[in-house]
């Protein structure tokens, strides 16, 4: 059995990366890192504020730098932000340094799970259209990067984490 000690969760907002990631890390005895929370901790301000001050480009630079740093740490499950995969360098780091799991969720599920949030990427007149456009842009990247693709529609984080823990411990997964 191969030992997996770096697992990276990718996918759209509302797919359950943080919720499932926390449970998966616990099951595997690994540290859980939420990339967005790590950015907020490092900068001392929340992500909407970073977007206000530096714009998306500034935020993406910070995100890529921290992703590079964190993906080198052993013993982690990391939940990325939905757009972390846009940077080609970040794609290389994710793909080369661990097992990449794409948590897939429908637009309806994303809308339901993100309703009322202050996430900058969905502060739009039509959040559904925004999410649809984001998925059209990012979906092919998620699929290309993924070692494992999991549908999160059933919404039971504990069951999904258990299934993922079993999957990543299979020989030949990384």
C-alpha positions as CSV (number, residue, x, y, z in Angstrom):
1,X,0.0,0.0,0.0
2,X,1.4,3.4,-0.9
3,X,1.5,6.0,1.8
4,X,-0.2,9.3,0.7
5,X,0.9,12.2,2.8
6,X,-0.2,15.2,0.6
7,X,-3.7,15.5,-0.6
8,X,-5.0,18.6,-2.4
9,X,-8.7,19.2,-2.8
10,X,-9.8,21.3,-5.8
11,X,-13.2,22.2,-7.1
12,X,-15.7,25.1,-7.2
13,X,-16.9,27.0,-4.1
14,X,-19.6,25.2,-2.3
15,X,-18.3,21.7,-3.3
16,X,-17.3,21.0,0.3
17,X,-13.5,21.2,0.1
18,X,-13.1,22.6,3.6
19,X,-15.8,20.5,5.3
20,X,-14.7,17.3,3.7
21,X,-11.0,18.1,3.9
22,X,-11.2,18.6,7.7
23,X,-12.8,15.2,8.1
24,X,-10.5,13.5,5.6
25,X,-7.4,14.9,7.4
26,X,-8.7,13.6,10.7
27,X,-9.4,10.1,9.3
28,X,-5.9,9.9,7.8
29,X,-4.1,11.5,10.8
30,X,-2.9,14.4,8.7
31,X,-2.9,18.2,9.2
32,X,-5.7,20.1,7.6
33,X,-4.9,23.4,5.8
34,X,-7.5,25.6,4.2
35,X,-5.6,27.8,1.7
36,X,-8.0,30.7,2.0
37,X,-7.8,30.7,5.8
38,X,-4.0,30.5,5.5
39,X,-4.0,33.6,3.3
40,X,-6.2,35.5,5.7
41,X,-4.0,34.4,8.6
42,X,-0.8,35.5,6.8
43,X,-2.2,38.9,5.7
44,X,-4.3,39.7,8.7
45,X,-7.3,40.6,6.6
46,X,-10.2,38.7,5.1
47,X,-10.3,37.7,1.4
48,X,-13.0,40.2,0.4
49,X,-10.8,42.9,1.8
50,X,-7.8,41.7,-0.2
51,X,-10.0,41.7,-3.3
52,X,-11.0,45.3,-2.5
53,X,-7.5,46.5,-2.0
54,X,-5.5,44.5,-4.5
55,X,-8.1,43.2,-6.9
56,X,-8.3,39.6,-8.0
57,X,-4.8,39.7,-9.6
58,X,-3.2,40.7,-6.2
59,X,-5.1,38.0,-4.4
60,X,-4.1,35.4,-7.0
61,X,-0.4,36.3,-6.6
62,X,-0.7,35.8,-2.8
63,X,-2.6,32.6,-3.3
64,X,0.0,31.1,-5.8
65,X,2.9,32.0,-3.5
66,X,1.3,30.4,-0.5
67,X,0.1,27.3,-2.4
68,X,3.7,26.8,-3.5
69,X,4.9,26.9,0.1
70,X,2.1,24.7,1.5
71,X,2.2,22.0,-1.2
72,X,5.8,21.3,-0.1
73,X,4.7,20.4,3.5
74,X,4.4,16.7,4.2
75,X,1.5,15.3,6.1
76,X,-1.3,17.6,4.9
77,X,-4.8,17.7,3.4
78,X,-5.2,21.1,1.7
79,X,-8.4,22.6,0.6
80,X,-7.7,25.2,-2.2
81,X,-9.9,28.1,-3.2
82,X,-11.9,27.5,-6.4
83,X,-9.6,29.6,-8.5
84,X,-6.3,28.4,-7.2
85,X,-6.0,26.1,-10.2
86,X,-5.9,29.0,-12.7
87,X,-2.2,29.7,-12.3
88,X,-0.1,27.3,-14.4
89,X,2.6,27.2,-11.8
90,X,0.1,26.2,-9.2
91,X,-1.2,23.5,-11.4
92,X,2.3,22.1,-11.7
93,X,2.8,22.2,-7.9
94,X,-0.5,20.5,-7.2
95,X,0.0,17.8,-9.8
96,X,3.6,17.0,-8.9
97,X,3.5,17.2,-5.1
98,X,0.5,15.1,-4.1
99,X,-2.8,13.5,-4.9
100,X,-5.3,15.9,-6.4
101,X,-9.0,15.2,-5.6
102,X,-11.6,17.1,-7.6
103,X,-14.8,17.6,-5.5
104,X,-17.5,18.1,-8.0
105,X,-20.8,19.9,-7.3
106,X,-23.7,21.1,-9.5
107,X,-24.5,24.8,-9.9
108,X,-27.7,24.3,-7.9
109,X,-25.7,22.8,-5.0
110,X,-23.1,25.5,-5.2
111,X,-25.8,28.2,-5.1
112,X,-27.5,26.5,-2.1
113,X,-24.3,26.1,-0.2
114,X,-22.9,29.6,-0.8
115,X,-26.1,31.6,-0.4
116,X,-25.6,34.6,1.8
117,X,-21.8,34.3,1.8
118,X,-19.5,37.2,1.1
119,X,-17.3,35.4,-1.4
120,X,-16.0,38.0,-3.9
121,X,-16.3,35.7,-6.9
122,X,-20.1,35.5,-6.6
123,X,-20.8,39.1,-5.7
124,X,-22.7,39.5,-9.0
125,X,-26.1,40.5,-10.1
126,X,-26.7,36.9,-11.3
127,X,-24.8,34.5,-9.0
128,X,-26.1,31.5,-11.0
129,X,-24.7,32.8,-14.3
130,X,-21.5,33.7,-12.5
131,X,-21.0,30.2,-11.1
132,X,-21.9,28.7,-14.5
133,X,-19.2,30.8,-16.2
134,X,-16.6,30.0,-13.5
135,X,-17.3,26.3,-13.9
136,X,-17.1,26.5,-17.7
137,X,-13.7,28.1,-17.3
138,X,-12.3,26.0,-14.4
139,X,-14.1,22.6,-14.9
140,X,-11.7,21.4,-17.6
141,X,-8.7,22.4,-15.4
142,X,-10.2,20.6,-12.4
143,X,-10.7,17.4,-14.5
144,X,-7.3,17.5,-16.1
145,X,-5.5,17.9,-12.7
146,X,-7.5,15.4,-10.8
147,X,-6.2,12.0,-9.8
148,X,-9.6,11.3,-8.2
149,X,-13.0,12.9,-9.0
150,X,-15.8,12.7,-6.5
151,X,-19.3,13.9,-6.8
152,X,-20.4,15.7,-3.6
153,X,-24.1,16.0,-4.4
154,X,-25.2,13.6,-1.6
155,X,-23.9,16.2,0.8
156,X,-22.8,13.8,3.6
157,X,-19.3,15.0,4.4
158,X,-18.6,12.2,6.8
159,X,-19.5,9.5,4.3
160,X,-17.6,11.3,1.5
161,X,-14.5,11.6,3.7
162,X,-14.6,7.9,4.6
163,X,-14.9,7.0,0.9
164,X,-12.0,9.3,0.0
165,X,-9.8,7.9,2.8
166,X,-10.4,4.4,1.5
167,X,-9.7,5.5,-2.1
168,X,-6.4,7.3,-1.5
169,X,-5.1,4.4,0.5
170,X,-5.5,2.1,-2.6
171,X,-2.3,1.1,-4.3
172,X,-1.5,3.1,-7.4
173,X,-3.5,6.2,-6.5
174,X,-0.6,8.6,-6.5
